[in-house]
């Protein structure tokens, strides 16, 4: 009998601890979300145009929480404001997933004309769905997807898009990795290709790459930035958007931009677009677009300076380090000065708009 009582006591203690953990986790999540929303709104309030993230509803239960958030702003009518429905399962074993601290499911809820458009094009499915989970440590992982589109509002037009499939993983304190597959796009049977977007980042830098591919070739864009100071200093200082941009510009250690465009791919996509818009013969459109591209490149005074063409690839490589800017391996102090002056002008205009309340 004593053994049975001991076992029952252990079970009761474990259940009580489990229930207490789920309650505490739910309450902690609510407080953290409220703090983050307050920080975001405080930053947005300093911007030129008012924008606010509102908590429409928040229902915290013992095992799960249901919430809805919506955007509001001067330039965003209430009946057009998008929202996001979020369900969070918290506790040691939420939603049947063992040894997870929490699981999350979020859906974007469009409104107004956007709701009508996405509803017709995506068969009523949410335009974006995200599922994520977090372990007891700082690790998180998840998936996201944009649904496929099969849209034919008229006999003369048919749009087919495979959608977007995303996977992400990271650490709440330091890093994130994202891989997004952009599935094939066709218009009236014309192939416009598919793509991929990858991003890795931490508090002191980011690397992003975008590629687009058709049967005629592949084009790529890659951007990398490394900072001398961690970017969470912006959050700690509660910077306005203009201040955040100035912080980034001031603390860039190195930066690079690499562009590699497949000429056959560009010509093919341009010809297909011309064929669809004007009904031009596809072969004739290929020749027309090819000639237009060559003439534009020949007429552009900066093309020879900033662009390299070899083996059907149009490339441009920009590197910034040590206060110097090089383009295709050659230093260009005059371009760096133009960029700096343009940035300063943009900041002045933004500050003037904010001061005038517009």
Residue pairs with C-beta under 8 A, 6 or more apart in sequence:
18 91
18 92
18 93
19 62
21 91
21 92
22 62
22 63
22 90
22 91
22 92
22 94
23 62
25 90
25 91
25 101
25 102
26 60
26 61
26 62
26 65
26 88
26 90
26 91
27 60
29 65
29 88
29 90
29 102
30 58
30 60
30 65
33 67
34 55
37 53
37 55
37 69
39 235
39 238
40 53
41 52
41 53
42 238
43 238
43 239
43 240
43 241
43 244
44 50
44 51
44 52
44 53
44 241
45 52
46 239
46 240
46 241
46 242
46 243
46 354
47 240
47 241
47 242
47 354
48 241
48 350
48 353
48 354
48 358
49 73
49 74
49 75
50 73
50 74
51 71
51 72
51 73
51 76
52 71
52 72
52 73
53 69
53 70
53 71
53 72
54 69
54 70
54 71
54 72
55 67
55 68
55 69
56 68
56 69
56 70
56 83
57 66
57 67
57 68
58 65
58 66
58 67
59 65
59 66
59 67
63 89
63 90
63 91
63 94
64 87
64 88
64 89
64 90
64 94
64 95
65 86
65 87
65 88
65 90
66 85
66 86
66 87
67 85
67 86
67 87
67 88
68 83
68 84
68 85
68 86
68 109
69 83
69 84
69 86
70 81
70 82
70 83
70 84
71 81
71 82
71 83
72 78
72 81
73 81
77 112
79 111
79 112
80 111
80 112
80 113
80 114
81 111
82 108
82 109
82 110
82 111
82 114
83 108
83 109
83 111
84 106
84 107
84 108
84 109
85 106
85 107
85 109
86 104
86 105
86 106
87 104
87 105
87 106
88 102
88 103
88 104
89 95
89 97
89 102
89 103
89 104
90 101
90 102
91 102
92 99
92 100
92 101
93 99
93 100
94 100
94 101
94 102
94 103
95 103
97 103
97 133
99 135
99 136
100 133
100 134
100 135
101 134
101 135
101 136
102 133
102 134
103 131
103 132
103 133
103 134
104 130
104 131
104 132
104 133
104 134
104 142
105 129
105 130
105 131
106 129
106 130
106 131
106 132
107 126
107 128
107 129
107 130
108 126
108 127
108 128
108 129
109 115
109 126
110 118
110 119
110 127
118 127
120 151
120 153
121 149
121 151
121 159
122 147
122 148
122 149
123 147
123 150
125 147
126 147
127 146
127 147
128 144
128 145
128 146
129 144
129 145
129 147
130 142
130 143
130 144
131 142
131 143
131 144
132 140
132 141
132 142
132 143
132 168
133 140
133 141
133 142
134 140
134 172
138 171
138 172
138 173
138 174
139 169
139 170
139 171
140 169
140 170
140 171
140 172
141 167
141 168
141 169
141 170
142 167
142 168
142 169
143 165
143 166
143 167
143 168
144 164
144 165
144 166
144 168
144 180
145 163
145 164
145 165
145 166
146 163
146 164
147 163
148 160
148 161
148 162
148 163
148 183
149 159
149 160
149 161
149 163
150 159
150 160
151 158
151 159
151 160
152 158
152 159
156 188
157 187
157 188
158 187
158 188
158 189
159 186
159 187
160 184
160 185
160 186
160 187
161 183
161 184
161 185
161 186
162 183
162 184
162 185
162 194
163 183
164 180
164 181
164 182
164 183
165 180
165 181
165 183
166 178
166 179
166 180
166 181
167 178
167 179
168 176
168 177
168 178
168 179
169 176
169 177
170 176
170 177
174 202
174 203
175 200
175 201
175 202
176 199
176 200
176 201
176 202
177 198
177 199
177 200
178 197
178 198
178 199
178 200
179 196
179 197
179 198
180 196
180 197
180 198
181 194
181 196
182 194
182 195
182 196
182 197
182 212
183 194
184 191
184 193
184 194
185 192
185 193
185 194
186 192
187 272
187 276
188 276
190 272
190 275
190 276
191 214
191 215
191 272
192 214
192 269
192 272
193 212
193 213
193 214
193 265
193 269
194 212
194 213
195 210
195 211
195 212
195 213
196 209
196 210
196 211
197 208
197 209
197 210
198 208
198 209
199 206
199 207
199 208
199 209
200 206
200 207
201 207
203 230
203 231
203 232
204 226
204 227
204 228
204 229
204 230
204 231
205 224
205 225
205 226
205 227
206 223
206 224
206 225
207 222
207 223
207 224
208 222
208 223
208 224
209 220
209 221
209 222
209 223
210 220
210 221
210 222
211 218
211 219
211 220
211 221
212 218
212 219
212 265
213 219
213 265
214 265
214 268
214 269
215 268
216 262
216 264
216 265
216 267
216 268
217 262
217 263
217 264
217 265
217 268
217 312
218 262
218 265
219 260
219 261
219 262
219 265
219 266
220 258
220 259
220 260
221 257
221 258
221 259
221 260
222 256
222 257
222 258
223 255
223 256
223 257
223 258
224 254
224 255
224 256
225 248
225 252
225 254
225 255
226 252
226 253
226 254
226 255
227 248
227 251
227 252
227 253
228 251
228 252
228 253
229 247
229 251
231 248
233 247
234 243
234 244
234 247
234 248
237 243
237 247
239 247
240 354
241 350
242 347
242 350
242 351
242 354
245 343
245 347
246 347
249 343
252 320
253 321
254 319
254 320
254 321
255 318
255 319
255 320
255 321
256 317
256 318
256 319
256 320
257 316
257 317
257 318
258 315
258 316
258 317
258 318
259 314
259 315
259 316
259 317
260 313
260 314
260 315
261 313
261 314
261 315
262 312
262 313
262 314
263 293
263 309
263 312
263 313
263 314
264 312
266 289
266 293
266 314
267 286
267 289
267 290
267 293
268 286
270 285
270 289
270 292
270 293
271 282
271 285
271 286
271 288
271 289
272 282
272 285
274 280
274 285
274 288
274 289
275 281
275 282
275 285
280 288
297 303
297 307
297 309
297 314
305 327
306 316
306 327
306 328
307 314
307 315
307 316
307 328
308 314
308 315
308 316
308 317
308 328
309 315
315 328
316 327
316 328
317 327
317 328
317 329
318 325
318 326
318 327
319 325
319 326
319 327
320 326
320 336
324 331
324 333
324 336
325 331
325 332
325 333
325 335
325 336
325 339
326 332
327 335
